Amino acid sequence: MKHDHLTIVVNTVLACAAAIVLLTPKLAHSVQVEPSASTPAGNPVEDRVSLPREAQPQQRPSVQPIKNQIALQTEIENLKAVVNKASAGVAGKTTPTALQQRRQAANAAWVLGLLSANGFGVEVDYSEALLRFRQAQQLGEASAFAGLAWCEIQGCESLPSANKARAWIAQLRTVKPGRALYLDWLLEDTFSPLHNNSAASAGLLEKTRQQRRQILLNAAKLYDVQALIELGFDAVAAEKIKEAQGYFSTAAPYSMVAAQNATLLQARQTDNPVNCKIQNTADLSDSILFSTAQALHRGQAGPSGCQVNYAEAIRLYNLAAIKGNLSAKRMLSLIYSKPGQNGSLNIGWMQQLANLNAGNLSLSIDSTSLTATLKRETTPLFDLIPQHLKNLAAVNP
């Protein structure tokens, strides 16, 4: 009996202890979150729970980019569905409903081609782009002539073909004359023959350049975005920064790249530009010549800075190199290693070199002078992508 009584007592004690253990966290929690009469006004969660600052829950990241990405993929799938539906159901039909579906499918195929050509929301796939452009043209989308012409210049499926490109451009001319002119320029620029360095060739080259520039100017009069961007680059090469900014600004409402270029050129201009051109170079050291050339190359802003002047920068690099400056010699070697078409100055390459520290044997990037560079669109068709799709990708390019 005593043994049984002892067992009952022990079991009772253990049960009570277990109950206390189970109830203690709940009691503690209720004490922490229960409002106190002396609690001052403030954050109700922080004041009542009193978590340490580092333990406070982190703010949730914005889900808008994810929503936009999902919305963009949904739009792409919808476009594919429109094309597939029309291909299967309206072939040969002439009812109003069938014709409407055909027009919608033609536009959908055109947009899908643009997305594939630019890698916008999908992987870059020139073969797929050409397939969609052909599909769009066969369904009656006149804008598809631009895509087909570009594919012949680019070589989406096989070797580029100037003759086939001209044929598509001719059909585009009555639909989008400005873009047709730009593609005329692109075609001539891409397939232009190489010239030797004779005086006669130099004269012919300049004449050809002026003729091509006139094509761009004619396209720009029709507000072709790509022509305006190319004229901006042409003006930069001629050291006409304000003129270049004007071209980029005109294209800016229709091109984010053009807007960024315009902003960059505006930032590089100063209210009181300093003339950094040095006249008396004989008495200057090679290091001063090199540092001045670098300032002109980079276009360092500020009241005592210099505007970009590639021609003067190269002249001073040459003078510094003649005096034995190793950094200047390296920079000149790099500049001339990648000439532009027809032996002209490669503006894009000059912009990239401006950020190099030529005094370092490893030619590292000089982070103190790293600046954004002027850009072109991914392809000359990018601006034709519908704006609502661009808006979806604006947060998540």
Summary of the structure (lengths in Angstrom):
residues: 397
radius of gyration: 33.4
end to end distance: 83.0
largest distance: 127.7
contacts: 1123
relative contact order: 0.07
helix: 66%
strand: 1%
